[in-house]
Amino acid sequence: MDSTWNVHSAYSESQVFKMCSKRLKKHYISTQTDTLNEAKKLNGDSRGFSHRHREGMLSAITIGFLLILVGTIFVLNPDLPNKIVDFARPESFELRAVATSLNVSLPIPKNPRTHLLIYQAAEQFCLVWAVFLVAMLGARFIFRSPMRNKAEALGNVVFWFGAAYFVQTLLVDTTKWFEFWATIVALIGVSLVVRGVFLIVAWKTHKD
């Protein structure tokens, strides 16, 4: 009787031990899985925050430098505000035919050379801004910004360097008003093409 009871008791203890072992094993696996999931989530959030932080930092630097540049140009050219006011007056412009066959007329300053200070200030802005954008493009490569942001930055560099060149050659040197705006429109197209080509090359490189 005692031996049977001992066998039965030992069997019960064995079953209880197995059940406890299974539960502890399941609990351990579940705990480990939850820990890994939490670690992945925190890692993903950390990466996302870091990415947003970098892009936000670059945007803040860009806006800050833009304000500094505009303020500096006005400080270096004290007569610039008055010149801009004179330039913006409606009586400073006249309509001139650009396509007589189509009867198309566009506004042009009556005396384009009187606004030379504005053209020079615009050239200063375009040139310095373009150089700054080159530095920001390098920063975007260092910080591994998204390809679309790099493409946009590259297109902006092309546009502002081109704008600085055309302001000098078509406004400061010769003051060809309509030709200048025509080249600016074409320059916008060139910058968009540069962005597209960059994205295509980046996509093919990543694909290969």
C-alpha positions in Angstrom: 0.0 0.0 0.0 2.7 2.4 1.0 4.8 1.5 -2.0 1.9 2.1 -4.3 1.2 5.4 -2.7 4.8 6.4 -3.0 4.8 5.5 -6.7 1.6 7.4 -7.3 3.0 10.4 -5.4 6.3 10.3 -7.3 4.3 10.1 -10.6 2.2 13.1 -9.6 5.2 15.1 -8.6 6.8 14.3 -11.9 3.7 15.5 -13.8 3.6 18.7 -11.7 7.3 19.3 -12.4 6.8 18.8 -16.1 3.8 21.1 -16.2 5.7 23.8 -14.3 8.7 23.3 -16.6 6.6 23.8 -19.7 4.9 26.9 -18.2 8.2 28.4 -17.2 9.6 27.6 -20.7 6.6 29.3 -22.4 6.9 32.2 -20.1 10.6 32.6 -20.8 10.1 32.4 -24.6 7.2 34.9 -24.4 9.4 37.2 -22.3 12.3 37.0 -24.7 10.0 37.6 -27.7 8.5 40.7 -26.0 11.9 42.0 -25.2 13.1 41.6 -28.8 10.0 43.2 -30.1 10.4 46.1 -27.8 14.1 46.4 -28.7 13.3 46.5 -32.4 10.5 49.0 -31.8 12.8 51.3 -29.8 15.6 50.9 -32.4 13.2 51.8 -35.2 11.9 54.8 -33.3 15.4 55.9 -32.5 16.4 55.7 -36.2 13.3 57.5 -37.2 13.9 60.2 -34.7 17.5 60.5 -35.7 16.5 60.9 -39.4 13.9 63.5 -38.6 16.3 65.3 -36.3 19.0 65.4 -39.1 16.5 66.7 -41.7 15.1 69.2 -39.3 18.6 70.4 -38.4 19.5 70.9 -42.1 16.3 72.8 -42.7 16.9 75.0 -39.7 20.4 75.8 -40.9 19.1 76.6 -44.3 16.4 79.0 -43.1 18.8 80.7 -40.7 21.5 81.2 -43.3 18.9 82.6 -45.7 17.8 85.2 -43.2 21.5 86.1 -42.4 22.3 86.4 -46.1 19.3 88.7 -46.9 20.1 90.9 -43.9 23.8 91.1 -44.8 23.0 92.1 -48.4 20.8 95.0 -47.1 23.5 96.0 -44.7 26.1 96.1 -47.5 23.8 98.0 -49.8 22.1 100.7 -47.6 20.3 102.3 -50.6 18.8 99.0 -51.6 15.4 99.5 -49.8 14.8 102.8 -51.6 15.9 101.3 -54.9 13.4 98.4 -54.5 10.6 100.8 -53.7 11.4 102.9 -56.8 11.7 99.7 -58.9 8.3 98.4 -57.7 6.3 101.5 -58.6 3.9 101.0 -61.5 5.1 104.1 -63.3 8.6 102.7 -63.5 7.4 100.1 -66.1 6.0 100.3 -69.6 4.5 97.8 -72.0 6.7 96.8 -74.9 5.8 94.5 -77.7 7.7 91.2 -77.8 5.7 89.5 -80.6 4.2 92.0 -83.0 2.5 89.3 -85.1 0.6 88.0 -82.0 0.1 91.5 -80.5 1.8 90.4 -77.2 3.3 93.1 -74.9 5.1 92.6 -71.6 6.2 95.0 -68.9 9.7 96.3 -68.9 11.4 99.0 -66.8 11.4 102.4 -68.6 15.1 102.9 -67.7 16.6 99.4 -67.0 20.1 100.7 -66.2 18.8 102.9 -63.3 18.2 99.7 -61.3 21.7 98.5 -61.5 22.1 98.2 -57.7 19.2 95.8 -57.5 20.8 93.6 -60.2 24.1 93.6 -58.4 22.4 92.7 -55.1 20.5 89.9 -56.8 23.8 88.6 -58.2 25.4 88.7 -54.8 22.5 86.7 -53.3 22.4 84.1 -56.1 26.2 83.5 -55.9 26.5 83.2 -52.1 23.3 81.2 -51.9 24.5 78.7 -54.6 27.8 78.2 -52.7 25.9 77.6 -49.5 23.7 75.1 -51.2 26.8 73.2 -52.4 27.8 72.8 -48.8 24.3 71.7 -47.8 24.4 69.1 -50.7 27.6 67.7 -49.2 26.0 67.6 -45.8 23.0 65.7 -47.2 25.4 63.1 -48.6 27.2 62.8 -45.2 23.9 62.5 -43.3 22.5 60.1 -45.8 19.4 62.2 -46.6 16.7 60.6 -48.9 17.5 60.6 -52.6 14.7 63.0 -53.4 16.2 65.6 -51.0 19.6 65.2 -52.6 18.1 65.5 -56.1 16.3 68.7 -55.0 19.4 70.1 -53.5 21.4 69.3 -56.7 18.8 71.0 -58.9 18.8 74.1 -56.7 22.6 74.3 -57.0 22.4 74.2 -60.7 19.6 76.8 -60.8 21.2 79.4 -58.5 24.6 79.2 -60.1 23.0 79.6 -63.5 20.9 82.5 -62.1 24.0 84.2 -60.8 25.7 83.9 -64.2 22.7 85.2 -66.2 22.1 88.1 -63.8 25.7 89.2 -64.4 25.6 88.7 -68.2 22.1 89.8 -69.0 21.3 92.4 -66.4 24.5 93.9 -65.0 26.5 93.9 -68.2 24.0 94.4 -70.9 20.5 94.7 -69.3 18.6 92.5 -71.7 15.4 92.3 -69.8 13.3 89.8 -71.8 16.2 87.6 -72.6 17.0 87.3 -68.9 13.6 86.1 -68.0 13.5 83.7 -70.9 16.8 82.1 -69.7 15.4 81.9 -66.1 12.5 79.9 -67.4 14.8 77.6 -69.3 17.0 77.3 -66.3 14.1 76.1 -64.2 13.6 73.3 -66.8 17.3 72.5 -66.7 17.2 72.1 -62.9 14.2 69.8 -63.1 16.0 67.7 -65.7 19.0 67.5 -63.5 16.9 66.3 -60.6 15.2 63.6 -62.7 18.5 62.3 -64.1 20.0 62.1 -60.6 17.0 60.1 -59.4 17.2 57.8 -62.4 21.0 57.2 -61.9 20.5 56.7 -58.1 17.6 54.2 -58.8 19.6 52.2 -61.3 22.7 52.2 -59.0 20.6 51.0 -56.1 18.8 48.4 -58.3 22.1 46.9 -59.6 
